[in-house]
Amino acid sequence: MNTSTSLSRRATGAAYKVLGAIDHVLHLHTRWPNGRKPQRILAICLSHLGDLVLLTPLFANLRLAYPEAHLAVVCKSVVADIPRSHPAVDEVITYEARWIVRPTSPRAGLLDTLKLIRELHARSYDLLVVCYDHPMDNILRLCTRIPAQVSLEDNGVQPAKSPSSGARARHRIEHAFDLLRTLEVPIVDTAPSLGIPAADAAWVDRWLKEQALNGKTILGVHPGAGGPEKRWPADRFARVAEDLASRYGCKVVITGGPVDVEAVQKFVQKVGCEAVQVPVTLSVARLCALIQRFAILLCNDCGPMHIAAALRVPVIAVFGPGFPQSWGPYPPDPRHVVVAARDSKIESVTPADVLSAFNCSPLPLWLGEKSTAAINHN
């Protein structure tokens, strides 16, 4: 995190503490709907792609509990396709929280923030759900004056801990369940779910046909991640992709957004088999539709990993500083292969480590059967 981003985050946190103290003294809000059925629900989640995917059980269960309610979600524009395509969500409002976006991303200024607060207040929501503990989420929480509010603070939820601390590691998806428990909403749907718009699925069909990939066994590769410490070296991705492509006749398709250009280019330079590159401008909705067509996704600890898991596509994921117990693919699937660095340094994981884990999993049998079926079909 650069200096200006760090200062912005600290200033935002300080402002939240001041507003929080005022709220505590004046008792401006209740913390839950006290048995009342909300008519207009607002969920704030100014977080990343994977977090939005893991929040979808919150949306789904709120819809089951309150089928007539209007459900709106505030999120960053880059990930807005996740709630926008979800059948439980009625409205998506985008806001570019300054301290959690990249230097090249859109940024909301003070006037944008004040405008958003004014708009949210005018829309007469009667229940606010603050999905994570980011300072900007909570500043919006305190400024919108929505009468009933629920956040992770309301039941003393602690962040996920390192397994080495002795505490049971809690998966990130538990945040969604904690919010539902606080609201006393039954947890019926426990797995993440994604909507695939028909227009985006049709685009993927056309693109695969143009690339002569229709009916092929596709190995997706996503070498990007949220930070350099989470990116496995591209040449090692290339070695694993080559091995799987040669053994199972897979066609390699590489995905990545604008921030992943360097990793994608290095992979293309190093890989010894044909690899088809997806446009870097691909929307999240089309990325979801494409991942749904993959046989496997080879990736880092990243948002597309969570998309694949939600779509029941098996993943081969390499973890560095993150903990799979807290951030791994969900729901659990015996086909998932997760290789974590023993020293939290992702560069310590070798291609041999990943291929060994793959060979010891159910994936070779499953992938072999899928490849044979594809060959017979063609």
HELIX and SHEET records of a PDB file:
HELIX    1   1 THR A    3  LEU A   26  1                                  24    
HELIX    2   2 LEU A   49  ALA A   65  1                                  17    
HELIX    3   3 SER A   77  VAL A   79  5                                   3    
HELIX    4   4 ASP A   81  ARG A   84  1                                   4    
HELIX    5   5 ARG A   98  ILE A  100  5                                   3    
HELIX    6   6 LEU A  110  ALA A  122  1                                  13    
HELIX    7   7 PRO A  135  CYS A  143  1                                   9    
HELIX    8   8 LEU A  152  ASN A  155  5                                   4    
HELIX    9   9 PRO A  163  SER A  165  5                                   3    
HELIX   10  10 GLU A  174  THR A  182  1                                   9    
HELIX   11  11 ALA A  198  GLU A  210  1                                  13    
HELIX   12  12 PRO A  228  LYS A  230  5                                   3    
HELIX   13  13 ALA A  234  TYR A  248  1                                  15    
HELIX   14  14 PRO A  258  ASP A  260  5                                   3    
HELIX   15  15 VAL A  261  LYS A  270  1                                  10    
HELIX   16  16 VAL A  284  ILE A  291  1                                   8    
HELIX   17  17 GLY A  303  ALA A  310  1                                   8    
HELIX   18  18 PRO A  324  TRP A  327  1                                   4    
HELIX   19  19 ILE A  346  SER A  348  5                                   3    
HELIX   20  20 PRO A  351  ASN A  359  1                                   9    
HELIX   21  21 LEU A  363  HIS A  377  1                                  15    
SHEET    1   A 5 GLU A  91  THR A  94  0                                        
SHEET    2   A 5 HIS A  70  CYS A  75  1                                        
SHEET    3   A 5 ARG A  40  ILE A  44  1                                        
SHEET    4   A 5 LEU A 127  VAL A 130  1                                        
SHEET    5   A 5 ALA A 148  SER A 151  1                                        
SHEET    1   B 6 ALA A 275  GLN A 277  0                                        
SHEET    2   B 6 LYS A 251  ILE A 254  1                                        
SHEET    3   B 6 ILE A 218  HIS A 222  1                                        
SHEET    4   B 6 ILE A 296  ASN A 300  1                                        
SHEET    5   B 6 VAL A 315  PHE A 319  1                                        
SHEET    6   B 6 VAL A 337  ALA A 340  1                                        
END                                                                             
